[in-house]
């Protein structure tokens, strides 16, 4: 893969089009690029006349994408704005077709699910699975990885690794109905940053949940 260090910079999020009469930069987002994340950007040029087209910018690392005229743009850690420039090069002569400013943000905080229940709702205390993701329809990466978790209820805690809560079963069986459980997750995000993410659910007791689900525990 061919990497480029860009001269001024770029941004995009949610079907954003940055255009001039001669060129357009297409990306996902509202003039936003996500810091540390490999943002996909596509350059469209009218009347190219077989000139070489380049995308450049400062404080970003770029490589060619898998599709024609597609670039993978990864903003650096410095600054809050970058500008991307589309250049047309022919026989040593370079023209700037368009320049687009983008804001740089960290990836937004995703939602945490316990089984099928999103944080803030009513949790099923017999569920074993934790997951973390963006809502359906949000075109952002969902390859988050839960490294560890801690559950707190008053002065009692349980800890474990990964996204499976089976090791907390003895702890959860002692929880009383109406208790709010606080979760603290250590999560590896798609941008390579490890973050602490909190969540909470109110729960029925283990016995009440089993009684309401006579066909068996919810292991999702």
C-alpha positions in Angstrom: 0.0 0.0 0.0 1.2 3.5 -0.9 1.2 6.0 2.0 1.3 9.7 1.7 1.9 12.5 4.2 -0.6 15.1 3.3 -0.1 18.9 3.0 -3.2 20.6 4.3 -6.2 18.3 5.4 -9.7 16.8 5.1 -12.9 15.9 6.9 -16.1 13.9 6.4 -19.1 12.2 8.0 -22.7 11.1 6.8 -22.8 11.5 3.0 -21.0 14.8 2.8 -20.1 16.3 -0.6 -17.4 19.0 -0.8 -17.4 20.3 -4.3 -16.1 22.8 -6.8 -16.8 23.1 -10.5 -14.1 20.7 -11.3 -13.8 18.2 -8.4 -15.8 16.7 -5.5 -14.6 15.0 -2.3 -17.1 12.4 -1.1 -17.0 11.0 2.4 -19.1 9.7 5.3 -20.1 12.4 7.7 -20.9 16.1 8.2 -17.5 17.7 7.4 -15.9 15.4 10.0 -12.9 13.1 10.1 -12.4 10.8 13.0 -9.1 11.0 14.8 -6.9 7.9 14.6 -9.5 6.2 12.4 -9.1 5.2 8.7 -11.8 7.4 7.1 -12.7 6.5 3.5 -12.7 9.4 1.1 -13.4 9.3 -2.7 -12.3 12.0 -5.2 -14.5 12.7 -8.3 -13.1 14.9 -11.0 -14.9 16.3 -14.1 -13.1 16.6 -17.4 -9.9 15.0 -16.1 -8.2 15.0 -19.5 -6.0 12.1 -18.4 -4.2 14.3 -15.9 -2.8 12.7 -12.7 -5.0 13.4 -9.7 -3.7 13.6 -6.2 -5.2 14.1 -2.8 -2.9 15.8 -0.3 -3.2 17.4 3.2 -1.3 18.2 6.4 -1.4 16.3 9.7 -2.9 13.2 8.1 -1.5 9.9 6.8 -3.1 8.6 3.6 -3.0 5.4 1.5 -4.9 4.3 -1.6 -8.2 2.5 -0.9 -9.5 -0.6 -2.6 -11.8 1.2 -5.1 -10.8 3.6 -7.9 -10.1 7.2 -6.6 -10.6 6.0 -3.0 -8.3 7.1 -0.3 -8.0 6.0 3.4 -7.3 9.2 5.4 -6.1 8.9 9.1 -5.8 12.3 10.9 -3.0 12.8 13.4 -3.3 13.7 17.1 -2.6 17.4 16.6 -5.1 20.1 15.7 -8.9 20.2 15.3 -9.1 21.2 11.6 -7.5 19.7 8.5 -7.7 20.7 4.8 -7.6 18.3 1.9 -6.6 19.4 -1.6 -7.4 17.8 -4.9 -4.6 18.4 -7.3 -4.4 17.9 -11.1 -0.8 17.2 -12.4 0.2 17.4 -16.0 3.8 17.6 -17.4 5.0 19.1 -14.1 2.2 21.7 -14.0 0.0 21.4 -10.9 -3.5 22.9 -10.5 -5.6 22.8 -7.3 -9.1 21.7 -8.3 -10.7 22.0 -4.8 -9.7 22.4 -1.1 -12.0 21.2 1.7 -11.8 21.9 5.4 -12.8 19.2 7.9 -13.2 19.1 11.6 -11.4 16.4 13.6 -13.3 14.5 16.3 -12.7 11.5 18.4 -15.0 8.6 17.6 -18.4 9.1 19.4 -19.2 7.0 22.5 -21.1 3.8 21.4 -24.0 2.1 23.2 -23.5 -0.8 25.6 -25.8 -3.8 25.5 -26.4 -6.5 28.1 -28.1 -9.2 26.1 -30.7 -7.3 24.1 -31.0 -4.4 26.5 -29.3 -1.1 26.0 -27.7 0.7 28.9 -30.2 2.7 30.9 -33.0 0.1 30.5 -34.1 -3.0 32.3 -31.5 -5.7 32.2 -32.0 -9.4 32.2 -29.8 -10.6 35.1 -29.5 -14.1 33.6 -27.9 -12.8 30.3 -24.3 -13.7 29.9 -23.3 -11.5 27.0 -22.1 -7.9 26.9 -21.6 -6.0 23.6 -20.8 -2.5 22.6 -21.8 -0.9 19.2 -23.4 2.1 17.5 -27.1 2.2 16.7 -28.3 0.6 13.5 -28.1 3.0 10.7 -25.0 4.8 12.0 -22.3 4.2 9.4 -19.3 3.9 11.7 -17.1 0.9 12.6 -18.4 -1.5 15.2 -15.3 -3.6 15.8 -15.0 -2.7 19.5 -13.5 -5.3 21.9 -14.4 -5.5 25.6 -11.1 -6.3 27.4 -12.5 -6.4 30.9 -15.5 -5.5 33.0 -16.5 -4.7 36.6 -20.0 -4.8 38.0 -20.9 -2.9 41.2 -24.0 -3.2 43.4 -23.7 -1.1 46.6 -20.5 -2.2 48.2 -20.2 -5.5 46.3 -18.3 -6.0 43.0 -17.6 -8.7 40.5 -14.8 -8.6 37.8 -14.0 -10.5 34.7 -12.4 -10.5 31.2 -13.9 -10.3 27.8 -17.6 -9.9 27.0 -18.9 -13.0 28.9 -20.5 -12.6 32.3 -20.7 -16.3 33.3 -18.1 -15.9 36.0 -20.3 -13.3 37.7 -23.2 -15.8 38.1 -22.8 -16.3 41.9 -22.6 -12.6 42.4 -25.7 -11.9 40.3 -27.8 -14.5 42.0 -27.5 -12.5 45.2 -28.7 -9.3 43.7 -32.1 -8.1 45.0 -35.0 -7.0 42.7 -34.9 -3.3 41.8 -31.2 -3.0 42.2 -29.3 -0.8 39.8 -26.1 -2.5 38.6 -23.2 -0.2 37.5 -20.8 -1.5 34.9 -17.3 -0.2 34.0 -15.9 -1.6 30.8 -12.3 -1.4 29.5 -12.8 -1.2 25.7 -10.4 -1.3 22.8 -11.9 1.0 20.1 -11.5 0.8 16.3 -9.1 3.8 16.4 -6.7 1.8 18.5 -7.4 3.7 21.7 -8.4 1.9 25.0 -11.2 3.7 26.8 -13.2 3.2 30.0 -17.0 3.0 29.2 -19.7 3.0 31.9 -23.2 1.6 31.7 -26.0 0.7 34.1 -29.2 -1.4 34.3 -32.0 -1.9 36.8 -32.7 -5.6 37.3 -35.1 -8.1 38.8 -33.7 -10.8 41.1 -32.3 -13.9 39.5 -35.3 -16.0 40.8 -37.9 -13.5 39.4 -36.2 -13.4 36.0 -36.1 -17.2 35.8 -39.8 -17.3 36.8 -40.7 -14.8 34.0 -38.7 -16.9 31.5 -39.8 -20.5 32.2 -38.3 -21.8 28.9 -34.8 -21.1 30.2 -32.3 -18.4 30.8 -31.5 -15.7 28.3 -27.9 -16.5 27.4 -27.7 -13.8 24.7 
